[in-house]
Amino acid sequence: IMHQHHQKQENRPFLTPSRTIITSFTPRKPTSFTANNSPYDGGDWVLCLTSDRDDDGSSTQTTTTTTAPETIACALSNGEVQVYDTQRLHLARSFKEQSPQVGNASTSRITDLKYGPQNSLVSADQNGLVKVFDLRQAKVGSQVQLPPGQPALCMDFGFEGGYLAAVGSSKARVHFYDLRNPSQLLGSYVDSHRDDITQVAFYKPGSSSSSSSINNQNNVNANNGTAGLLLTASEDGLMCLFDTTQPTEETALKSVINVNAPIRKAGFCNNNALYCLTGNETLSLWNGETGSLIYDFGWNSRQDMLSAAKSSSPNNSGVTSSLNSIDYLVDARYT
């Protein structure tokens, strides 16, 4: 998460990191939800951040043109979801809907946040709720409830229009819902993982983080805008690649990759490659078709990134002049 300084270099704003993973956003007095020695006692914190644009500037929503103002959305530790216009940096929407009360907390922590189809914003939370926010009417349009006792940890959307939602839970399960009819569970993958699902990602042909080559190799119709390939990753150290057009989990499973470490982030690259970030702060690339290792950046990857940042920074200015180490790998994108 970044904040912008007034300092400029070559007529461009200079961006520097402001804390790792989460950063203070709207400091307030502690609420009932942030009491009892909660890590959020100091106020509200940003837990998730997402943009309605891909890296190439194209819209992530099927009905939004690139001429519309870019927005970013954030989920706060108090359960609030805020949407900002990046051009004027002002609050455009705010959603304060709360989940049913669990224990002494009236708000459940949001675990994932993504822009969805048809001018929507979708959140997942620890109560097992997936909420679809209508950005046009600034309200919750619909919601999905996972089976009892299964917090929703991650989600993604696939197929034509992006209406198929894959939701990863804490019980090593991936559940599928149609966002147009969220009350009905379409099916679940229950046998491929043994621990929390930390990442689900549909392959999206034409996006900046994907390549048409993998689409051609797996015989998926790119004209749909999204494909049936689904990548899942887990605390059990496994990445699984599925063809969700197949009728059963067994026939859908294409490959299983064991990275031998809990997985935090995973996604698609080009040429049928997958990237993986682990809880051991390592980065590696894998062949999704064969399950073989392409390249392991190893334990030195963070030091290599630090050296690259220092060498590319103008006159070693800004944060790099005082940065001595990179402790965490938070996320990765293929461009």
VOLOTOR-613532 format. One line per field, with one value per residue (C-alpha): residue in three letters; x, y, z. Coordinates in Angstrom, 3 decimals. Layout:
code	(ALA/...) $
u	(X/...) $
v	(Y/...) $
w	(Z/...) $
# end
This chain:
code	(ILE/MET/HIS/GLN/HIS/HIS/GLN/LYS/GLN/GLU/ASN/ARG/PRO/PHE/LEU/THR/PRO/SER/ARG/THR/ILE/ILE/THR/SER/PHE/THR/PRO/ARG/LYS/PRO/THR/SER/PHE/THR/ALA/ASN/ASN/SER/PRO/TYR/ASP/GLY/GLY/ASP/TRP/VAL/LEU/CYS/LEU/THR/SER/ASP/ARG/ASP/ASP/ASP/GLY/SER/SER/THR/GLN/THR/THR/THR/THR/THR/THR/ALA/PRO/GLU/THR/ILE/ALA/CYS/ALA/LEU/SER/ASN/GLY/GLU/VAL/GLN/VAL/TYR/ASP/THR/GLN/ARG/LEU/HIS/LEU/ALA/ARG/SER/PHE/LYS/GLU/GLN/SER/PRO/GLN/VAL/GLY/ASN/ALA/SER/THR/SER/ARG/ILE/THR/ASP/LEU/LYS/TYR/GLY/PRO/GLN/ASN/SER/LEU/VAL/SER/ALA/ASP/GLN/ASN/GLY/LEU/VAL/LYS/VAL/PHE/ASP/LEU/ARG/GLN/ALA/LYS/VAL/GLY/SER/GLN/VAL/GLN/LEU/PRO/PRO/GLY/GLN/PRO/ALA/LEU/CYS/MET/ASP/PHE/GLY/PHE/GLU/GLY/GLY/TYR/LEU/ALA/ALA/VAL/GLY/SER/SER/LYS/ALA/ARG/VAL/HIS/PHE/TYR/ASP/LEU/ARG/ASN/PRO/SER/GLN/LEU/LEU/GLY/SER/TYR/VAL/ASP/SER/HIS/ARG/ASP/ASP/ILE/THR/GLN/VAL/ALA/PHE/TYR/LYS/PRO/GLY/SER/SER/SER/SER/SER/SER/SER/ILE/ASN/ASN/GLN/ASN/ASN/VAL/ASN/ALA/ASN/ASN/GLY/THR/ALA/GLY/LEU/LEU/LEU/THR/ALA/SER/GLU/ASP/GLY/LEU/MET/CYS/LEU/PHE/ASP/THR/THR/GLN/PRO/THR/GLU/GLU/THR/ALA/LEU/LYS/SER/VAL/ILE/ASN/VAL/ASN/ALA/PRO/ILE/ARG/LYS/ALA/GLY/PHE/CYS/ASN/ASN/ASN/ALA/LEU/TYR/CYS/LEU/THR/GLY/ASN/GLU/THR/LEU/SER/LEU/TRP/ASN/GLY/GLU/THR/GLY/SER/LEU/ILE/TYR/ASP/PHE/GLY/TRP/ASN/SER/ARG/GLN/ASP/MET/LEU/SER/ALA/ALA/LYS/SER/SER/SER/PRO/ASN/ASN/SER/GLY/VAL/THR/SER/SER/LEU/ASN/SER/ILE/ASP/TYR/LEU/VAL/ASP/ALA/ARG/TYR/THR) $
u	(0.000/1.454/1.074/1.931/4.474/4.359/7.921/8.050/10.690/10.488/6.937/5.722/4.660/7.174/5.568/7.004/5.787/3.964/4.117/3.899/0.683/-1.714/-1.555/-3.463/-6.259/-8.869/-7.666/-10.570/-11.265/-11.461/-14.924/-16.518/-15.194/-11.609/-11.626/-10.176/-6.549/-7.364/-4.482/-6.749/-7.077/-5.315/-8.131/-9.260/-6.878/-6.871/-7.158/-7.804/-7.220/-8.369/-8.615/-11.161/-8.318/-5.878/-2.195/-2.753/-5.480/-8.400/-11.463/-11.929/-15.708/-17.656/-19.826/-17.265/-15.278/-11.747/-13.020/-14.837/-12.895/-10.661/-11.625/-9.983/-11.811/-10.582/-11.929/-11.366/-11.004/-14.344/-16.190/-16.638/-15.941/-14.921/-14.566/-12.352/-12.061/-8.331/-8.417/-9.706/-8.805/-12.200/-14.607/-17.149/-19.005/-19.148/-20.782/-21.354/-23.433/-22.603/-22.576/-24.657/-23.221/-20.630/-19.648/-18.974/-18.188/-20.917/-18.651/-16.741/-13.276/-13.220/-10.732/-10.947/-12.275/-12.631/-14.543/-17.204/-19.490/-22.115/-20.802/-20.412/-17.894/-17.670/-16.311/-15.682/-15.525/-14.845/-18.552/-18.653/-20.518/-19.799/-21.496/-22.191/-22.272/-24.155/-21.924/-24.718/-27.150/-24.558/-26.122/-25.715/-27.389/-27.145/-25.046/-23.839/-23.665/-21.111/-21.933/-21.858/-18.467/-16.582/-15.067/-14.652/-10.927/-10.597/-12.621/-12.499/-14.920/-14.893/-16.716/-18.750/-19.630/-17.710/-20.807/-19.350/-17.829/-15.275/-14.900/-12.122/-12.924/-11.071/-12.178/-10.034/-13.035/-13.759/-17.446/-19.071/-21.991/-23.760/-23.866/-27.194/-28.714/-26.547/-28.898/-28.029/-24.701/-23.606/-20.992/-17.783/-14.267/-13.614/-10.822/-7.869/-6.657/-6.165/-5.945/-7.152/-7.615/-5.503/-5.938/-8.372/-7.793/-9.582/-7.498/-8.680/-7.582/-6.662/-5.872/-2.437/-1.617/-2.444/-1.453/-3.466/-0.980/-2.285/-5.808/-4.971/-3.191/-6.193/-8.787/-10.893/-13.013/-11.386/-14.465/-16.210/-13.930/-12.993/-12.012/-12.767/-9.246/-9.092/-5.978/-6.299/-3.622/-3.573/-1.764/-1.034/1.583/-0.349/-1.349/-4.076/-5.106/-8.696/-10.728/-14.054/-15.936/-15.635/-18.523/-16.593/-13.642/-11.713/-12.052/-11.517/-8.156/-5.385/-2.257/-1.091/2.070/3.688/5.810/6.641/5.619/2.344/1.144/0.122/-0.376/-0.522/-1.574/-1.189/1.676/2.092/3.257/1.313/3.345/2.169/3.769/3.742/4.589/4.955/4.812/8.575/8.848/9.994/8.951/8.899/7.558/5.956/4.650/0.929/0.558/3.371/3.666/7.436/9.498/10.531/12.575/13.020/14.133/15.257/16.059/18.004/14.970/14.263/17.871/17.833/14.665/16.259/19.351/17.182/15.109/18.209/19.855/16.718/15.877/16.935/20.049/19.123/16.388/13.240/12.650/15.442/18.148/17.181/15.825/18.210/16.114/12.910/11.287/8.068/6.859/3.276/2.046/3.112/1.694/2.748/2.837) $
v	(0.000/3.303/6.938/9.924/12.598/16.138/15.665/15.128/13.719/14.444/15.828/12.563/11.980/10.008/7.015/5.344/2.438/3.302/0.166/-3.404/-5.312/-2.952/0.767/3.276/4.841/6.759/6.910/6.896/6.085/2.342/0.874/-2.108/-4.266/-3.090/-3.507/-6.294/-5.834/-6.091/-5.274/-2.529/-0.663/2.361/3.011/1.650/-0.147/-0.976/-4.758/-5.055/-2.746/-3.225/-1.253/-1.360/-1.294/-3.945/-3.114/-2.122/0.371/-1.736/-2.003/-5.110/-4.722/-5.903/-2.789/-0.098/1.724/2.949/6.533/6.298/7.608/5.011/4.022/2.101/0.381/-0.485/-2.619/-1.256/-3.122/-1.705/-3.561/-0.493/-0.565/2.720/3.587/6.479/8.392/8.311/11.473/13.732/11.496/11.923/9.423/8.353/5.548/4.099/0.849/0.247/-2.904/-5.261/-9.030/-10.919/-10.710/-13.349/-13.518/-10.012/-8.608/-7.066/-6.787/-9.587/-8.952/-8.655/-11.093/-10.260/-7.471/-7.413/-5.576/-7.842/-7.833/-5.199/-2.253/-4.294/-4.634/-7.941/-8.697/-11.913/-12.094/-14.356/-14.969/-16.862/-14.073/-12.905/-9.536/-7.946/-4.138/-2.246/0.725/2.544/2.489/2.405/-0.566/-4.302/-5.933/-9.599/-11.914/-15.504/-17.499/-20.294/-23.506/-23.052/-22.737/-21.855/-18.353/-17.065/-16.417/-15.602/-15.402/-14.763/-14.585/-16.412/-17.393/-15.070/-11.894/-13.010/-14.247/-17.552/-16.971/-19.380/-18.898/-20.503/-21.376/-22.263/-25.891/-26.714/-26.272/-24.237/-23.397/-22.172/-19.750/-17.850/-14.221/-13.809/-16.548/-16.527/-18.591/-21.795/-23.580/-24.850/-27.263/-27.603/-28.980/-30.824/-33.381/-31.556/-29.552/-30.326/-26.826/-23.227/-22.069/-18.927/-18.124/-18.801/-17.282/-17.753/-17.455/-14.417/-14.330/-10.882/-9.423/-7.965/-10.793/-13.590/-14.751/-16.315/-19.181/-20.940/-20.407/-22.124/-25.029/-25.796/-25.425/-22.801/-20.371/-16.952/-15.263/-15.721/-13.073/-15.433/-19.086/-22.148/-22.583/-22.136/-22.008/-22.768/-22.542/-23.468/-23.503/-27.159/-26.049/-27.248/-25.378/-27.084/-26.265/-27.137/-27.102/-26.106/-26.975/-30.626/-32.161/-33.498/-32.428/-35.555/-34.957/-31.188/-31.547/-31.010/-30.746/-30.564/-28.685/-29.099/-26.059/-27.440/-24.252/-22.529/-20.453/-16.820/-15.654/-17.397/-16.457/-16.885/-15.693/-16.224/-19.398/-21.594/-20.381/-19.839/-17.673/-18.490/-16.514/-18.496/-17.857/-18.377/-15.165/-16.984/-16.530/-19.247/-19.889/-23.189/-24.836/-25.258/-28.012/-30.302/-29.170/-28.721/-25.908/-23.203/-21.036/-20.644/-17.152/-18.542/-16.839/-14.072/-12.717/-10.004/-8.807/-8.802/-6.664/-4.253/-3.901/-3.313/-0.680/1.170/1.104/2.331/5.109/8.578/9.565/6.912/9.261/8.713/5.624/3.579/5.755/4.525/1.071/-1.645/-4.763/-6.153/-8.446/-9.514/-10.399/-9.105/-9.722/-10.158/-9.321/-10.472/-7.651) $
w	(0.000/-1.019/-0.071/-2.240/-1.305/-2.680/-3.889/-7.652/-9.928/-13.654/-13.243/-11.721/-8.099/-6.098/-4.343/-1.267/0.861/4.065/6.244/5.092/4.315/6.158/6.770/8.913/6.882/8.887/12.510/14.938/18.541/19.167/18.672/20.391/17.582/18.084/21.851/24.021/22.952/19.259/16.879/15.511/18.845/17.351/14.885/11.552/9.206/5.524/5.149/1.388/-1.554/-5.159/-8.399/-11.211/-13.773/-14.954/-15.308/-18.946/-17.973/-19.184/-16.983/-14.862/-15.160/-18.194/-18.465/-17.634/-20.327/-19.814/-20.251/-16.906/-13.884/-12.298/-8.779/-5.991/-3.158/0.311/3.151/6.647/9.923/11.135/8.369/6.169/2.434/0.799/-2.889/-4.038/-7.300/-8.050/-10.179/-7.430/-4.478/-2.861/-1.314/-3.943/-2.118/1.358/2.439/6.128/6.002/8.857/9.072/11.651/15.131/16.009/19.667/20.968/17.526/15.406/12.359/10.651/9.256/5.479/3.979/0.254/-1.951/-5.750/-8.459/-9.953/-13.005/-13.845/-11.758/-8.594/-5.807/-3.946/-0.479/1.460/5.244/8.196/8.773/5.483/3.708/0.168/-0.373/-3.743/-3.494/-6.195/-7.050/-8.877/-5.949/-3.138/-1.368/-0.900/-3.869/-2.837/-0.724/-0.595/2.630/2.762/4.662/8.475/10.126/6.946/6.802/3.246/2.737/-0.976/-4.183/-7.921/-10.848/-14.168/-17.350/-19.586/-17.748/-14.670/-12.875/-11.670/-8.230/-6.796/-3.033/-0.982/2.634/5.819/5.521/2.460/0.181/-2.930/-3.427/-6.647/-6.948/-9.710/-8.535/-10.363/-8.178/-5.032/-2.876/-4.736/-4.285/-7.708/-6.413/-4.406/-4.679/-1.415/-1.990/-3.551/-0.528/3.164/4.698/4.329/0.740/0.456/-3.251/-6.088/-9.531/-12.843/-15.987/-17.944/-21.600/-22.826/-19.414/-18.769/-16.376/-18.824/-22.279/-25.068/-25.316/-22.233/-23.520/-26.811/-25.150/-22.988/-25.757/-24.009/-25.993/-25.587/-27.058/-23.710/-22.190/-19.373/-19.373/-17.289/-15.938/-12.176/-10.005/-6.289/-3.596/0.057/3.373/2.605/0.049/-2.992/-6.141/-8.184/-11.737/-12.710/-15.899/-14.362/-17.554/-16.478/-14.497/-11.472/-9.332/-10.325/-14.060/-13.661/-11.901/-14.476/-12.335/-8.725/-7.722/-4.306/-3.430/0.053/1.874/2.843/-0.113/0.316/-3.290/-6.656/-10.162/-13.914/-16.098/-19.836/-21.598/-19.191/-16.213/-12.645/-9.981/-6.296/-3.140/0.084/3.800/3.801/1.722/-1.432/-5.058/-7.716/-11.235/-12.292/-15.452/-14.931/-17.517/-16.364/-12.741/-13.123/-11.613/-14.083/-11.752/-8.001/-7.040/-3.694/-0.436/-2.178/-4.043/-1.456/-1.484/-5.293/-5.242/-2.772/-4.969/-8.045/-6.232/-5.063/-8.492/-10.300/-7.825/-9.054/-7.117/-4.544/-3.324/-1.338/0.750/-0.854/0.716/4.199/3.304/4.435/3.944/2.435/4.965/3.235/-0.261/-0.228/-3.777/-7.404/-10.818/-14.274/-16.858) $
# end
